[in-house]
């Protein structure tokens, strides 16, 4: 493959910046090694924010190893379930401004909510680190940061060890899978992962796309409301979903290669995500 000099220079600059990012965060990322195989052979549940979890009794997950993400603290059973882990890792979720709201997830409001369940461990994108520390957020919770750069490739050359840079996951459920495997979980169930984005017109806002919760409220008078999703053409949504589903497939193949004992099941009813075998949530014992 031939590249123009301009393209080569651009690639070199990108590689250098990625190295710089890793060098500055190497000590922070090494902290993730304390989690390695800490849950060897155990079972966990990864909860997306799809509307199907409104129709499922999640109280059976009390005392279970449960990952939740982004706005899940809005769920009425959050304090009952007391999830072990909460993630907000999708790079695209963080607004590029001084107040990095996460598509309707305000980090300040999240900090207040998660402090009421101090045993919940947090996994955040490293770009939020400065903001979190400057604003003294999540003081009651243990925080782990991940550095996400690069992409998954068909030759499976990407890394899934969170003590080093991992690929951009496209959504937090994929990040949760990477973290869960790193921790040694061998049976993993997905919930709230309908991924039925393409079943709806691109410019129409609908409850399923937003999540199980209602339209988010302002967490304080001086924080503007953030649109959950900007309008997009259907063509753009197709491209985005293709990347998302491809990432699930590639990650599944990588996990199968490195961790053949790991089994991942999708327990989301009527889910479009067909990368993993499906099971009924009610049948899980």
Buried (B, 14 or more C-beta within 10 A) or exposed (E): EEEEEEEEEEEEEEEEEBEEBBEEBEEBBEBBEEBBEEBEEBBBBBBBBBBBBBEBEBEEBEEBBBBBBBBBBBBEBBEEBBBBBBBBBBBEBBEEEEBBBBBBBBBBBBBBBBBEBEEBBBBBBBBBBEBBEEEEBBEBBEBBBBBBBBEBEEEBEBBBBBBBBBBBBBBBBBBBBBBBBBBBBBBBBBBBBBBBBBEBEBEEEEEBBBBBBEEBEEBEEEEEEBEBEEEEEEEEBEEBBEEBBBBBBBBBBBBBEEBEEBBBBBBBBEBBBEBBEBBEBEEBE
